[in-house]
Amino acid sequence: MVFSSTIFLFGFLPAVIITYYVHRSLLRKKPGNAILLAFSYVFYLYGAAGFLLILMLSTLADFVFGLLIDRKARHKHLWLSLSVLVNIGLLAYFKYANFFVGELNSVLVSWGIASVEWTNVALPIGISFFTFQKLSYTFDVFRGKSRPLENILDFALYVAMFPQLIAGPIVRYSYIRDQLIQRRESWGLFYNGIMRFCWGLAKKVLIAGACGQIADAVFGLDLKLLDTKTAWLGAVAYTLQIYFDFSAYTDMAIGLGMLFGFQFPENFNRPYSAVSITDFWRRWHMTLTNWFRDYLYIPLGGNRRGIAQTSANLATVCVLCGLWHGANWTFLLWGVYHGMVMVIERVSGLRDVAREKFYYARRVLTILVVTVGWVFFRSEDISHAFGFLGTMFTATNLPPSCELSLILNYRTVLFLVTALTVFFMPAEFSGIKTLMTRKDPVPLVAGIIMILLLLPYCAAMIVGGSSSPFIYFRF
């Protein structure tokens, strides 16, 4: 079920809000975790009915492992190892089995050997996100950072909470444990949640949707029909699409959490204002970056064992981050690309240059490096990625294709230009946070505009079929 869908906006969301608050009014002392869990399972059932049992059984397994780590501490390394084995095993099977069998069959066929018979495995939606959440639970309990939950319903809600189940943010157990046990809803939080949700919905339906139409049209062209200006248009459009699409989901998830008294962590901090790739990863998908930092990079030694080992640790994390996104050589190459740039920045000392020094030149250079990387991320295969990049950096000029001409109408161009302003905004500026924290009539007026004008307009576009799934639903 997609947040930007009619069934969610007009059916599921009103139903869960009404049921939750009716329950809270009758039982004021207890949070409505059972209600939210039931609706979260319905939410997952709607989009991935065949995998709900796997989600539930793996949740039960990690709940037991957490209790065993806490109560049978003598063997806690064993319980943690089993938790990692179960979670990574499921993730590897569902996400990478098709890829590895396909690659193996390609090699076998090239050698004249019969290929392995294989039925493709469907990918459970959200598996990359809820796997990392469950692992953070057992890791935090193992380290003594948090006590395990005693109520399995509370833990199941932590794993399957519908606002962030499919595409994050990845909420660390230590961050949200107390909120699961006791939280306080308020009308102020509820109103801010509505504003944040509407903000994200507008970003998704209006801006990401328009940029996505352009990017899809360009990346769908035969390379023979592609010229330099069109290739750059497609690369920039996708650079904007993936940011507005993913950050829109985060805005909507955070807003939905506020409706029920939850405070989720932020996932973006104006990443296109970064002055280096290291700075970019401090600002982009921050919950994933922090997860890899705390549970992989630091345990590997971090930056404590010399520049060679530090570089190896960085490269390892970036490669695994690329693989986390999907089973395709393009994702691996994207991870390697970012890893190489981060290692160069660390070895050369560029990452330590004062932010204000050559500020604008470094921002421009960083966004160029990021845009090139997104070409790997978006392309179907490595051959297409290098062909696309070759066109970007080779001067050619062809008339625009018929397909692209149809896409470049006044609406898509207007929203593409609107999206481009993200490249020029101050590094710490946040429109929605400004509206939610200002103490004057402006936020009230903006809220009324979003709720009474933007929300119906977006809803009309959704009903008309002008919305698409979020990019990160694939992961």
Secondary structure, DSSP 8 states (H G I E B T S, - for coil): --TTSHHIIIIIHHHHHHHHHHHHHH-TTS--HHHHHHHHHHHHHHHHGGGHHHHHHHHHHHHHHHHHHHH-GGGHHHHHHHHHHHHHHHHHHHHHHHHHHHHHHHHHHHTT------------TTHHHHHHHHHHHHHHHHTTSS---S-HHHHHHHHH-TTTTTT-----HHHHHHHHH-----HHHHHHHHHHHHHHHHIIIIIIHHHHHHHHHHHTS-GGG--HHHHHHHHHHHHHHHHHHHHHHHHHHHHHHHHTT-------S-GGG-SSHHHHHHHSSHHHHHHHIIIIITTTTTTSSHHHHHHHHHHHHHHHHHHHH-SSHHHHHHHHHHHHHHHHHHHHTGGGS-TTTTHHHHHHHHHHHHHHHHHHHHSSSHHHHHHHHHHHTS-------HHHHHH--HHHHHHHHHHHGGGTS-TT--HHHHHHH--SHHHHHHHHHIIIIIHHHHHHHHHTT-----GGGG-
